[in-house]
Amino acid sequence: MAELTLANPLLTHLLVALFGMGSWVSVNALWVELPVVTKVLPEGWNLPAYLTVLIALANVGPLAVTLAYRLAPGLLNEGYMIHLVQGLSVVASGLLACFWHRTVSAGERQVSVAYLSLAFVLALACCTSNVTFLPFMYRLPPRYIRTFFVGQGLSALVPCMAALAQGVGKLECRNQSLGNASELRPEYLQENFEASTFYWFLLATLLVSWLAFTTLTQVVMPRAPGGSGPGGAGDIVESDPLSEDDSEASKQAPQPQPLPTFWTSRNMYLLALMGFSNALVNGVLPSIQTYSCLPYGFLTFHLAVVLGNLANPIACFIAMFILCRSDVVLGILTVLGTIFGAYILALAALSPCPPLLREVSGDTLVVLGWISFTGVFSYLKVTLGSLLHEAGHKALIWCGVAIQAGSLLGALVMFPMVSIYQQFQASEPCVDNCSL
């Protein structure tokens, strides 16, 4: 692919980051707002299980897009598909802000049809973004895909910071009289603003991302003559030596050279690492974060969440300057990140009485564990995405498939363990869960 010459690289980096931020911000926002909506909606704390199932069902979106790429190459216009995904997210978030609390009678119980339906639409848009946003990035020079992953890191950090400003999950332990005795009971504090305001903020974030993509395609990026539309497939040109000089090519009439196959052992290795890392980062570890952190206290839990999400864009930013190309080192980083993940998983399995409880060293280790785990795999994700970018447009399509397939597999493995068989035990607030 001939590298585009962009007039303002700094502006392009900013727009790409904002564009990437819109990829998964909706689903991340749904997760961080759960402590607020579960107090209102009739499903209560069954909502996380429902949300997990909805996200799994939303994989019908990337499946359909991948089949279209495979069965009808050139049919999909990536620019229009991205506008469709972003527009769908904006409309769904606006409706969510208005109707998230509305319920419908189903027999003798109430069902949050509006919330669940709109959550599915948002999940569908987010899942589909992995196989539309990433292939679009092939139109830009390789360095910009690292900025795109910085934006994806912000898609977790931004709603997390908004939830902290909202005061989600804050509680106080207060004495309550029970006859002649008294005991500590948790009392959750009122949030600083309602869930509707939080979802309006989500709408604004998605609009910023959509505007960034529109500006990127219509103003910053030069349009190829005869292109099929904004960011369309017609603008994507694979490297072809015959296109350099048509007159000479017609005179010499060289024999056509076979195109190099994508399915090399190295590309399959990179895709396997991408799938495995996303299975851990997006599927396995998020489902047990509360079990690994809450026994150490709410402050430790919030530090692990905030600093872990902060480590994501920082690691992506580092990858913009230091990019590892060694397959051996990439494997070592995967093993290292897996060790951090295994430590976190062990803490969750030992909940509500993990080691080093009520000690500063225990609090420090669990926070550092989450920071290290997120940082290592975030760096690995950017590096793998950059290397696959160099392998061509098809590689980025399969990169998105690997991300989504790994995330789905991780979630499917953990869902029955957490929600059905209840292999992990939660720590009760304001209660001595471990008698000394």
C-alpha positions in Angstrom: 0.0 0.0 0.0 1.4 3.4 -0.9 1.7 5.5 2.2 -0.6 8.5 2.4 0.9 11.9 2.9 -1.1 13.7 5.6 -0.8 17.5 5.9 -1.2 17.6 9.7 0.1 14.4 11.5 -0.7 15.8 15.0 -4.3 16.5 14.1 -4.5 13.0 12.5 -3.2 11.4 15.6 -5.8 13.2 17.7 -8.7 12.3 15.4 -7.6 8.7 15.2 -7.5 8.5 19.0 -11.0 10.0 19.3 -12.2 7.6 16.6 -10.8 4.6 18.4 -12.3 5.8 21.7 -15.8 5.2 20.2 -15.1 1.6 19.5 -15.9 0.0 22.9 -16.9 3.0 25.1 -20.6 2.0 25.0 -20.1 -1.5 26.5 -17.6 -0.2 29.0 -20.1 2.4 30.1 -22.8 -0.2 30.6 -20.5 -2.2 32.9 -19.3 0.7 35.1 -22.9 2.0 35.5 -24.2 -1.4 36.7 -24.0 -0.5 40.5 -26.4 2.4 39.8 -29.0 0.7 37.6 -29.2 -2.5 39.6 -30.7 -0.5 42.5 -33.6 0.5 40.2 -34.2 -2.2 37.6 -36.1 -5.4 38.7 -33.4 -7.8 37.6 -31.1 -6.5 40.2 -27.6 -8.1 40.3 -28.7 -10.6 37.7 -28.1 -7.9 35.1 -24.4 -8.7 34.8 -25.3 -12.2 33.7 -27.9 -10.9 31.2 -25.3 -8.4 29.9 -22.8 -11.1 29.3 -25.3 -13.1 27.3 -26.3 -10.1 25.3 -22.7 -9.3 24.4 -22.2 -12.9 23.3 -25.3 -12.8 21.1 -24.1 -9.5 19.6 -21.3 -11.4 17.9 -23.8 -12.0 15.1 -22.7 -8.6 13.9 -19.0 -9.3 13.3 -19.9 -12.8 12.1 -22.1 -11.3 9.4 -19.5 -8.7 8.4 -16.7 -11.4 8.2 -18.8 -13.6 6.0 -19.5 -10.6 3.7 -15.8 -10.0 3.5 -15.2 -13.6 2.7 -18.1 -14.4 0.3 -18.4 -11.0 -1.4 -15.0 -9.2 -1.4 -15.4 -5.5 -2.2 -19.1 -5.4 -1.5 -18.9 -3.7 1.9 -18.0 0.0 2.0 -16.1 0.3 5.2 -16.8 4.0 5.5 -20.5 3.6 5.3 -20.4 0.6 7.7 -18.5 2.7 10.3 -21.1 5.5 9.9 -23.8 3.0 10.4 -22.2 1.5 13.5 -21.5 4.9 15.0 -25.0 6.2 14.2 -26.6 3.2 15.7 -24.6 3.7 18.9 -25.6 7.4 19.1 -29.3 6.7 18.7 -29.2 3.8 21.2 -27.4 5.8 23.8 -29.9 8.7 23.5 -32.8 6.3 23.8 -31.1 4.6 26.8 -30.7 8.0 28.6 -34.5 8.5 28.2 -35.9 5.1 28.8 -33.4 2.9 30.7 -35.6 2.8 33.7 -38.9 1.8 31.9 -40.1 -1.7 32.5 -42.8 -4.0 31.0 -45.1 -6.4 32.8 -44.5 -10.0 31.9 -46.9 -12.1 33.8 -46.3 -11.4 37.5 -43.0 -9.7 37.2 -41.5 -6.7 35.6 -38.8 -6.9 32.8 -36.4 -4.1 31.8 -37.2 -4.5 28.1 -35.9 -1.0 27.1 -32.6 -1.4 29.0 -31.9 -4.9 27.7 -32.9 -4.2 24.1 -30.8 -1.0 23.9 -27.9 -2.7 25.7 -28.0 -5.4 22.9 -27.9 -2.7 20.2 -24.9 -1.0 21.8 -23.1 -4.4 22.2 -23.8 -5.2 18.6 -22.3 -1.9 17.5 -19.2 -2.4 19.7 -18.6 -6.0 18.6 -19.0 -5.0 14.9 -16.5 -2.2 15.4 -13.6 -4.8 15.7 -14.1 -6.0 12.1 -14.9 -2.5 10.6 -12.8 0.0 12.4 -9.5 -2.0 12.3 -9.7 -2.8 8.6 -10.3 0.9 7.9 -7.0 1.7 9.6 -5.2 0.0 6.8 -5.8 3.2 4.8 -3.5 5.1 7.1 0.3 4.6 7.7 1.2 1.9 10.3 2.1 4.3 13.0 -1.5 5.5 13.3 -2.9 2.1 14.3 -0.9 2.5 17.5 -2.8 5.7 18.1 -6.0 3.9 17.4 -5.3 1.5 20.2 -4.5 4.4 22.5 -8.1 5.6 21.8 -9.4 2.1 22.6 -7.7 2.4 25.9 -9.5 5.7 26.5 -12.8 3.9 25.8 -12.3 2.1 29.1 -10.7 5.0 31.0 -13.3 7.8 30.1 -16.4 6.0 31.4 -14.5 4.9 34.4 -13.5 8.5 35.3 -17.1 9.6 34.7 -18.4 6.9 37.1 -15.9 8.0 39.7 -17.1 11.6 39.4 -20.6 10.2 39.7 -19.7 8.5 43.0 -20.6 5.0 41.9 -20.4 2.3 44.6 -19.5 4.6 47.5 -20.7 3.3 50.9 -20.3 3.8 54.6 -20.3 1.2 57.4 -22.8 2.4 60.0 -23.9 0.9 63.3 -27.5 -0.4 63.3 -29.3 -1.5 66.4 -30.7 -5.0 66.5 -32.5 -5.4 69.8 -29.8 -5.2 72.6 -27.0 -5.5 70.1 -25.6 -3.5 67.2 -23.7 -4.4 64.1 -22.1 -2.7 61.1 -24.2 -2.5 58.0 -23.3 -1.0 54.6 -25.2 2.1 53.6 -24.7 3.1 49.9 -24.4 6.9 49.4 -26.4 8.8 46.9 -24.7 9.4 43.5 -23.7 12.9 42.5 -25.9 12.6 39.3 -28.4 10.1 37.9 -27.8 7.3 35.4 -29.6 9.3 32.8 -27.0 12.1 33.0 -24.3 9.4 32.7 -25.9 8.1 29.5 -26.2 11.6 28.1 -22.4 11.9 28.7 -22.0 8.6 26.8 -24.0 10.1 23.9 -21.7 13.1 23.8 -18.6 10.9 23.8 -20.0 8.9 20.9 -20.8 12.1 19.0 -17.2 13.3 19.5 -15.9 10.0 18.1 -18.3 10.1 15.1 -17.3 13.7 14.4 -13.6 12.8 14.6 -14.1 10.0 12.0 -16.1 12.3 9.7 -13.4 14.9 9.9 -10.7 12.3 9.3 -12.2 11.0 6.1 -13.6 14.2 4.7 -11.0 16.8 5.6 -7.7 15.2 6.7 -7.3 12.2 4.4 -6.9 12.8 0.7 -9.6 11.2 -1.4 -8.5 8.8 -4.1 -10.1 9.5 -7.5 -12.9 7.1 -8.3 -13.2 6.0 -4.7 -16.4 4.3 -3.7 -17.3 6.7 -1.0 -16.1 7.9 2.4 -13.5 5.5 3.5 -14.8 3.0 1.0 -13.2 -0.2 -0.2 -12.5 1.4 -3.5 -9.8 3.5 -1.8 -7.9 0.5 -0.6 -5.1 -0.5 -3.0 -2.8 -3.4 -2.2 0.8 -3.1 -3.2 1.1 -3.9 -6.9 4.3 -3.4 -8.8 2.3 -3.4 -12.1 0.5 -0.2 -11.2 3.7 1.9 -11.1 4.1 2.4 -14.8 1.2 1.2 -17.0 3.0 2.1 -20.3 6.1 0.1 -19.5 4.0 -2.8 -18.1 2.0 -3.0 -21.4 5.2 -3.1 -23.5 7.1 -5.6 -21.4 4.0 -7.8 -20.6 5.6 -9.5 -17.6 4.3 -12.8 -16.3 1.9 -12.3 -13.3 3.6 -12.9 -10.0 1.7 -15.0 -7.4 0.5 -13.0 -4.5 2.1 -13.9 -1.2 -0.3 -15.9 1.0 -1.5 -14.4 4.3 -1.6 -17.7 6.2 2.0 -17.9 7.1 3.2 -19.5 10.3 4.1 -16.1 11.7 0.8 -14.5 10.9 -1.1 -17.4 12.5 1.2 -17.1 15.6 0.4 -13.3 15.9 -3.3 -14.0 15.5 -3.1 -16.8 18.2 -1.4 -14.4 20.6 -4.0 -11.7 19.8 -6.9 -14.1 20.5 -5.4 -15.5 23.7 -4.5 -12.1 25.1 -8.0 -10.7 24.4 -9.6 -13.9 26.0 -7.8 -12.9 29.2 -8.2 -9.2 29.0 -11.8 -8.9 27.8 -13.3 -12.2 28.9 -11.7 -14.0 31.9 -10.2 -11.4 34.2 -13.0 -8.7 34.1 -15.5 -11.2 35.3 -13.6 -11.8 38.5 -12.2 -8.3 39.2 -14.5 -7.7 42.2 -13.6 -11.0 43.7 -9.9 -10.3 43.5 -10.0 -6.7 44.8 -13.0 -6.1 47.1 -11.7 -8.3 50.0 -8.9 -5.7 50.3 -11.4 -2.9 50.6 -13.2 -0.4 48.3 -10.2 1.9 48.1 -8.0 -0.9 46.8 -10.8 -1.9 44.3 -11.1 1.6 43.0 -7.3 2.0 42.7 -7.0 -1.2 40.8 -9.8 -0.2 38.4 -8.6 3.3 37.8 -4.9 2.7 37.6 -5.5 -0.5 35.6 -7.5 1.4 33.0 -4.9 4.2 33.0 -2.1 1.7 32.3 -3.9 0.8 29.0 -3.5 4.0 27.1 0.0 4.6 28.7 1.2 1.2 27.4 -0.3 2.0 24.0 1.5 5.3 24.0 4.9 3.6 24.8 4.3 1.3 21.9 4.2 4.3 19.6 7.9 4.8 20.2 9.2 1.3 21.2 7.8 -1.5 19.0 9.0 -5.0 19.6 9.3 -7.2 16.5 10.8 -10.3 18.0 8.5 -13.3 18.1 10.4 -14.7 21.1 10.0 -11.5 23.1 6.3 -11.4 22.2 5.9 -14.9 23.5 7.8 -13.9 26.7 5.5 -10.9 27.2 2.5 -13.2 26.8 3.8 -15.6 29.4 4.6 -12.7 31.8 1.1 -11.2 31.4 -0.4 -14.6 32.0 1.6 -15.0 35.2 0.1 -11.7 36.4 -3.4 -12.9 35.3 -2.9 -16.2 37.2 -2.0 -14.3 40.4 -5.2 -12.2 40.1 -7.2 -15.3 39.3 -5.8 -17.1 42.4 -6.8 -14.1 44.6 -10.3 -14.3 43.2 -10.5 -18.1 43.9 -9.4 -17.5 47.5 -12.0 -14.7 48.1 -13.2 -13.6 50.6 -9.9 -14.6 52.4 -7.0 -14.0 50.1 -3.4 -13.9 51.3 -1.9 -10.7 53.0 -5.4 -9.5 53.9 -5.4 -6.3 56.1 -1.8 -5.7 55.1 -0.4 -2.9 53.0 1.7 -5.3 51.0 -1.5 -7.2 50.1 -3.2 -4.1 48.9 -0.2 -3.0 47.0 0.3 -6.3 45.2 -3.2 -6.6 44.0 -3.1 -3.1 42.6 0.3 -3.7 41.0 -1.0 -7.0 39.6 -3.8 -5.3 37.8 -1.6 -2.5 36.5 1.0 -5.0 35.2 -1.5 -7.3 33.7 -3.3 -4.5 31.8 -0.1 -2.8 30.8 1.6 -5.9 29.4 -1.3 -7.1 27.4 -2.2 -3.5 26.2 1.4 -3.2 24.9 1.1 -6.6 23.3 -2.2 -5.8 21.6 -0.8 -2.6 20.0 2.4 -4.4 18.9 0.5 -7.3 17.4 -2.0 -5.0 15.6 0.9 -2.9 14.2 2.7 -6.1 12.9 -0.5 -7.4 11.3 -1.1 -4.0 9.7 2.1 -4.5 7.8 0.7 -7.8 6.5 -2.2 -6.1 4.7 -5.8 -5.2 4.8 -6.9 -8.9 5.1 -4.7 -9.2 8.2 -6.5 -6.5 9.9 -9.9 -8.1 9.2 -8.6 -11.3 10.8 -7.1 -9.3 13.6 -10.6 -8.0 14.5 -11.9 -11.5 14.2 -9.2 -12.8 16.6 -10.0 -10.1 19.1 -13.7 -10.8 19.0 -13.4 -14.6 19.0 -10.9 -14.5 22.0 -13.1 -12.1 24.0 -16.2 -14.3 23.3 -14.4 -17.5 24.2 -13.1 -16.0 27.5 -16.5 -14.8 28.4 -18.2 -18.2 27.6 -15.6 -20.0 29.8 -16.1 -17.7 32.8 -19.9 -17.2 32.6 -20.9 -20.6 33.9 -18.2 -20.6 36.5 -19.2 -17.2 37.9 -23.0 -17.0 37.4 -24.2 -20.6 37.3 -21.9 -22.8 39.4 -20.8 -19.8 41.6 -17.2 -21.0 42.0 -16.2 -17.6 43.4 -17.4 -16.2 46.7 -18.0 -12.5 47.2 -16.7 -10.5 50.1 -19.5 -8.9 52.1 -18.9 -5.2 53.0 -18.7 -4.1 56.6 -18.4 -7.8 57.7 -15.4 -9.7 59.0 -15.4 -12.4 56.4 -12.3 -14.1 57.8 -12.4 -14.8 61.5 -8.9 -14.8 62.9 
